Amino acid sequence: MNKFMKRLTISSVMQSMCYGFAALLLTASCTNDDTLQEGKQKKTDTPTGSTVFTGISQPEATTRTAILNHTKGAGASVNWSSTDKIWVKDDAGTWQQSATATIPSAANQSFAKFSLSGTYTGASHDIIYTNKAVTGSQPQVEIKATQTQSAPNNFDHAGESGDCGIATGVKHGSGYNFSLNHKASYLCFIPRTNNEYVKRSKLIKVEIMSDEDIAGTYNMAADGTLTLASGGSKTITVTTGSGFAIDNVADDMSKNATYVVVAPGTHTFRIRYWLRNTTDNPEGTIEGTVSKIVTLNCTAGSIHDITANLNPFDYDGDKYYMWDAQEQYWKGYEWNLGGSQPTLMSQSASSDYPYNSSDTNNRWYNESYPGYGVSNPATHTSCKDLPNSNEMSWYCMYGEPRWDGDELWTTMGHLYKGGMWFKKKAVLQAENHYDTEKSADNTTDLRTTYKSYSNMNSSINNSGLPSVADANKYFYLPALGYYYSGQLNNVGLISYYWSSSAYPWGSFGACGLNFDSGDVNVGGFSRNFGFRAEALQ
């Protein structure tokens, strides 16, 4: 382990003087943070994994110490600032706070001098670095749930945000020397992208979510172990003012390296990179997230470099179909082939949509209707392998749908957000909440009997994202809107997904699942709508 050493000299006179030196070295190891967010529909061009580097150190012993010049996987320097203070236990066992640091050389801020009141004659004295006043025998530190960074690759907020450490000052001549061991852990986020929408955005904050407390007020034991005392928080947010640039294809710490202090421990994080884009959403400015999930052993005194590719998921514009049509809604008129397919809700309807069963591109819906009460499954590739109406009812009623109004995605050349999380089929099956032959009432077969389902539970909008621990139990469906009479509607707000089942009460209906931010429904819809035809997980 490479150690960061600080020398402290305390004179034996009534007003004691402390001297400190600073240096920081890092070692590195790697892990992967570019795992796709669980449940997302994956594309074959998803970027390859990237690397997490972890450095071991014992940084400065002050309340405002700045960690500077950090290089990914290499090293950093740590400087004193004029506002730095330390705590030392005197002969009477009382914690005394130093005066602010005196830095003799502006050119070498790794050396600082501190003065303390009290008497120091022991062979050794305990030393603490914390951002909280020591008012009794139990030192504490506050790892803050809200942290602020003033500029890219600038960790001068470390001490203020919760950096902490312990040391023993050992008698040396007329004073004392010590080597400080820091007991907080540190993350350094280094994002990149080759996505044009993200390049035109700003990184305005990073939100770190865990199923365990990672911030709050912690007691510091004699060996530096941190134990939560009060105010625990499972989320830390570091804000970046007006935002950092994110227009780099390769890692570039000078553009956007963002730091945070966290409590030590092995944590699984959902890391939400918040972006602000003012140019690529049809409605104007859009703020949203690109999320990653990573597990790290956040050891005390360690800096963990986390790289991530912030490319949002892109959804094709060619998955809209009339029910069980042979070809997609805009076959022959695709937007990306120079066709007339509308890609914005503000665009007028195109007259090139399918009008009737004589459509030369085979885009008209399946008109089959064997009669009331008879199962009528899809037969064409577009819909035959989709969940049937019974299966969709289980997603609706037992899938614990959760609206996510923040996660960013793209479709047809524009940036959007909004979609729903559902439990995966395998999870529903394990919970005995899934059946192909019967719907969610465990009685009705929707393939032969008319019934609709509606889930308007308040938790849809209020429960938030799936917990970090349960993230892999859910999959995500974006609100991709729909086409009707050649016009695009409600992208980012509402979505409709076809099932493989026609509804049994008439020749014009088929079953589908639809949702918005407040409810989920399974019912019958006219077959001539252009809904999404995609398998559910």
Helices and strands as residue ranges (DSSP letters): E 16-21, E 24-25, E 52-56, E 66-68, E 75-79, E 87-89, E 95-97, E 111-116, E 124-129, E 140-143, E 146-148, H 158-161, E 165-172, E 175-177, E 181-182, E 185-192, H 196-199, E 201-210, E 215-220, E 226-233, E 235-245, H 253-256, E 258-262, E 265-277, E 286-298, E 302-309, E 313-315, E 320-321, G 335-337, H 389-398, E 402-411, E 414-423, H 425-430, E 453-455, H 459-462, G 471-473, E 474-478, E 482-484, E 487-489, E 495-502, E 509-515, E 520-526, E 531-532
